[in-house]
């Protein structure tokens, strides 16, 4: 069973930066993808950014040019550098890992870390 622990959230002023880190532990046979999702108040959880085992990255349109994702699948870790933050980036951010164990695709989530951007 994989456990994911996020860190780095907090309160920042509009235009500021934050760096979110996610560290995973436990056994997983192979990792397909790691990424970050977020859920704002009264909103559905949405993809922020992800990186595949092959190094392909995907970003939500709303964060392109501002956020950078980097991952080390061997270490089960992923980092999200968030720049030029806006109040609409306020949300709980969740680390996500998609991998394979016992020939089954498994989806793991962290407990979430709050990011609040003040105007």
C-alpha positions in Angstrom: 0.0 0.0 0.0 1.4 3.4 -1.0 1.1 6.4 1.3 1.6 9.9 0.0 2.4 12.9 2.3 2.2 16.5 1.0 3.9 19.5 2.4 4.5 23.1 1.5 1.0 24.6 1.5 0.2 27.8 3.3 -0.9 31.4 2.9 0.6 33.7 0.3 -0.2 37.0 -1.3 -1.3 37.3 -4.9 1.7 37.2 -7.1 3.7 35.1 -4.7 5.1 31.6 -5.0 4.8 28.3 -3.1 6.4 24.9 -3.6 4.5 21.8 -2.9 6.2 18.5 -2.3 4.9 15.0 -2.1 6.8 12.0 -0.7 5.5 8.5 -1.2 6.3 5.3 0.8 5.3 1.7 0.4 5.6 -0.8 -2.4 4.3 -0.3 -5.9 5.4 -2.5 -8.7 5.4 0.3 -11.3 4.3 3.9 -11.5 2.4 5.2 -14.5 1.9 8.8 -13.5 2.2 11.2 -10.6 0.5 14.5 -10.3 -1.4 17.2 -8.4 -5.1 17.9 -8.2 -6.9 20.6 -6.4 -10.4 21.2 -5.0 -11.7 24.6 -4.3 -14.7 25.4 -2.1 -17.9 24.0 -3.7 -15.9 22.9 -6.7 -15.0 19.5 -8.1 -11.5 18.1 -7.9 -9.5 19.0 -11.0 -6.2 18.1 -12.5 -3.5 20.8 -12.0 -0.5 19.0 -13.4 0.8 15.5 -14.0 4.0 13.8 -15.2 4.2 10.3 -16.7 6.8 7.7 -16.2 8.1 8.7 -19.7 8.4 12.3 -18.7 5.4 13.7 -20.5 3.7 16.5 -18.6 0.3 17.9 -18.7 -1.0 21.2 -17.2 -4.4 22.7 -16.6 -4.9 25.6 -18.9 -5.4 27.9 -15.9 -1.8 27.2 -14.6 0.2 27.0 -17.8 3.2 29.3 -17.7 2.9 29.7 -14.0 3.3 26.2 -12.4 6.0 23.7 -13.0 5.8 20.0 -12.1 8.8 17.7 -11.6 8.8 14.1 -10.5 11.1 11.3 -9.5 9.1 8.1 -9.9 11.9 6.0 -8.5 11.6 7.9 -5.3 7.9 8.2 -5.5 8.2 12.0 -5.2 6.7 14.9 -7.1 7.1 18.6 -6.7 4.9 21.5 -7.9 6.4 24.9 -8.1 3.7 27.5 -8.2 4.5 31.0 -9.3 2.4 34.1 -9.9 -0.3 32.8 -7.7 -3.8 34.1 -8.0 -6.7 34.1 -5.5 -8.5 31.6 -7.8 -5.6 29.2 -7.1 -6.9 28.9 -3.5 -7.8 25.2 -2.9 -6.8 22.0 -1.2 -4.1 20.4 -3.3 -3.8 16.7 -3.4 -0.9 14.5 -4.5 -1.8 11.6 -6.8 0.0 8.4 -7.8 -1.3 6.0 -10.4 0.5 2.7 -10.5 0.3 -1.1 -10.9 0.4 -3.7 -8.2 -0.5 -7.3 -8.8 -1.4 -6.5 -12.4 -4.1 -4.0 -11.3 -4.0 -0.3 -11.8 -4.2 1.5 -8.4 -4.9 5.1 -7.6 -3.5 6.7 -4.5 -4.1 10.0 -2.9 -2.4 12.2 -0.2 -4.4 13.8 2.6 -4.2 17.2 0.9 -2.5 20.5 1.8 -4.3 23.9 1.9 -3.1 26.7 -0.4 -4.6 30.1 0.2 -3.9 33.1 -2.0 -4.9 36.5 -0.6 -5.7 39.4 -2.9 
